Amino acid sequence: MNRKSFDDGLVANRILWDARARAHGTGPNDLFYDVDSFLAGRQTLYPIELELAGEVAGRDVLHLQCHFGMDTLNWARLGARVTGVDFSPAAIARARELAKRAELTAEFIEADTQNLPADLAGRFDLVIATYGVLCWIADLDAWMRGAAMALRPGGRLVLVDLHPMFQTLASYEPLVADWPYGGGEPQREAVTGTYADPNLPMEKQEVVQYPHSVGEIVTATARAGLVVDRLSEHTEAQFDGRRILPQGPDGLYRFPFSDTHLPILYSLRAVSPQTRAQ
Ligand SMILES: C[S@@+](CC[C@H](N)C(=O)[O-])C[C@H]1O[C@@H](n2cnc3c(N)ncnc32)[C@H](O)[C@@H]1O
C-alpha cells in the first residue's frame, strides 16, 4: 500500500473515531459503555483478558487503542500504573476527563499505534489491546514492532479481538460473508451509526479497514521478535461484536455451526525475550 492510501485511511478513520469518542457513553440507551455504572465501580474487563494478564498490581501497563479510557482505568483500579494510547484527540480528551471524574491516575497519549513514540521503549510489563483493534491497522508489522518495543524484557503482549473468520460475516442467518479472510487489502465502507448505541445519531463516514488472518497476526507477532505462549479461539462471548448472533439463555453469544460452534474471538499472549535477537 502506498503512503497516500495509508494516510487517507488514517484521516478517514480518525474522523469516525473522534465522532464515536464524543458520543459513546453519553446516550441513555448506551448500555455498552454505561459510564455511570463504571464511575460507581463496575469492572468493565472480561475474564479472557483478566486471566491472560494475571496479577497487574504494581505493573506498568500500556493499553493500545484505549478509546475513551474506561478499560484503561479499570486496569488502574486493579492496581496497575497505566498508560493509554489512541489516535483520536477526542478520545484522549475524554479519557483524561474520565480519569479525573473517577479519581484515578493514568497517562493518556495521542498517537498512531503503528508509530508509537520512541520514549515508550522498554517501559512496560504488559501491553494490552482488546476488541476492535487490528481491523483498523494497515501495517500489522509496524503495530507489532511498536508493542514489542514498548515491552521490558520478559514483558507480555495480551491481544484479544474479534476472530478474523467471524469478521468476514455480514449476517449469520442467512449465512452471508462480505469480507475477505485476511490479506490486508483496504476495505472501504460508508458507516452510519455505532455498535454501542443504535439510536445515537451519527453522520455517515467513509472508513477503511484491513482484514488480517490468524496466520498473519501470529506471523507478525513472531517477526516483531515476540514469542507466542498462548493462542486461543473462543466460541462464546459476553457481547456480539457484529450484532448478528443469537444470544443463549445464559446471556452468552455463540456462532452455531452444525452441532458445534465456530470461534468469534481469539486471544494471543506473547512474551518479549529476556535477550533480544540482533
Ligand atoms: C473498537 S475501539 C477499541 C475499544 C476499546 N477496547 C475500548 O476499551 O472501548 C477501537 C479504537 O482504536 C482506535 N484506533 C483506530 N485506529 C488507530 C490507530 N491507527 N492508532 C491508534 N488508535 C487507533 C480508535 O480511536 C478506537 O478508540
Ligand as a Chemical Component Dictionary entry (heavy atoms), coordinates in Angstrom:
data_LIG
# 
_chem_comp.id                   LIG 
_chem_comp.type                 NON-POLYMER 
_chem_comp.pdbx_formal_charge   0 
_chem_comp.three_letter_code    LIG 
# 
loop_
_chem_comp_atom.comp_id 
_chem_comp_atom.atom_id 
_chem_comp_atom.alt_atom_id 
_chem_comp_atom.type_symbol 
_chem_comp_atom.charge 
_chem_comp_atom.model_Cartn_x 
_chem_comp_atom.model_Cartn_y 
_chem_comp_atom.model_Cartn_z 
_chem_comp_atom.pdbx_ordinal 
LIG C1  C1  C 0  -13.300 -0.519 18.943 1  
LIG S1  S1  S 1  -12.311 0.678  19.731 2  
LIG C2  C2  C 0  -11.451 -0.262 20.897 3  
LIG C3  C3  C 0  -12.333 -0.497 22.040 4  
LIG C4  C4  C 0  -11.599 -0.429 23.326 5  
LIG N1  N1  N 0  -11.067 -1.712 23.654 6  
LIG C5  C5  C 0  -12.475 0.042  24.457 7  
LIG O1  O1  O 0  -11.990 -0.009 25.564 8  
LIG O2  O2  O -1 -13.569 0.505  24.248 9  
LIG C6  C6  C 0  -11.038 0.983  18.553 10 
LIG C7  C7  C 0  -10.125 2.125  18.973 11 
LIG O3  O3  O 0  -8.996  2.111  18.107 12 
LIG C8  C8  C 0  -8.618  3.448  17.897 13 
LIG N2  N2  N 0  -7.757  3.460  16.695 14 
LIG C9  C9  C 0  -8.086  3.067  15.444 15 
LIG N3  N3  N 0  -7.007  3.152  14.644 16 
LIG C10 C10 C 0  -5.973  3.587  15.416 17 
LIG C11 C11 C 0  -4.602  3.856  15.163 18 
LIG N4  N4  N 0  -4.072  3.686  13.952 19 
LIG N5  N5  N 0  -3.828  4.283  16.185 20 
LIG C12 C12 C 0  -4.356  4.471  17.430 21 
LIG N6  N6  N 0  -5.652  4.239  17.729 22 
LIG C13 C13 C 0  -6.454  3.797  16.722 23 
LIG C14 C14 C 0  -9.920  4.204  17.778 24 
LIG O4  O4  O 0  -9.788  5.581  18.028 25 
LIG C15 C15 C 0  -10.758 3.496  18.847 26 
LIG O5  O5  O 0  -10.675 4.183  20.068 27 
# 
loop_
_chem_comp_bond.comp_id 
_chem_comp_bond.atom_id_1 
_chem_comp_bond.atom_id_2 
_chem_comp_bond.value_order 
_chem_comp_bond.pdbx_ordinal 
LIG C1  S1  SING 1  
LIG S1  C2  SING 2  
LIG S1  C6  SING 3  
LIG C2  C3  SING 4  
LIG C3  C4  SING 5  
LIG C4  N1  SING 6  
LIG C4  C5  SING 7  
LIG C5  O1  DOUB 8  
LIG C5  O2  SING 9  
LIG C6  C7  SING 10 
LIG C7  O3  SING 11 
LIG C7  C15 SING 12 
LIG O3  C8  SING 13 
LIG C8  N2  SING 14 
LIG C8  C14 SING 15 
LIG N2  C9  SING 16 
LIG N2  C13 SING 17 
LIG C9  N3  DOUB 18 
LIG N3  C10 SING 19 
LIG C10 C11 SING 20 
LIG C10 C13 DOUB 21 
LIG C11 N4  SING 22 
LIG C11 N5  DOUB 23 
LIG N5  C12 SING 24 
LIG C12 N6  DOUB 25 
LIG N6  C13 SING 26 
LIG C14 O4  SING 27 
LIG C14 C15 SING 28 
LIG C15 O5  SING 29 
# 
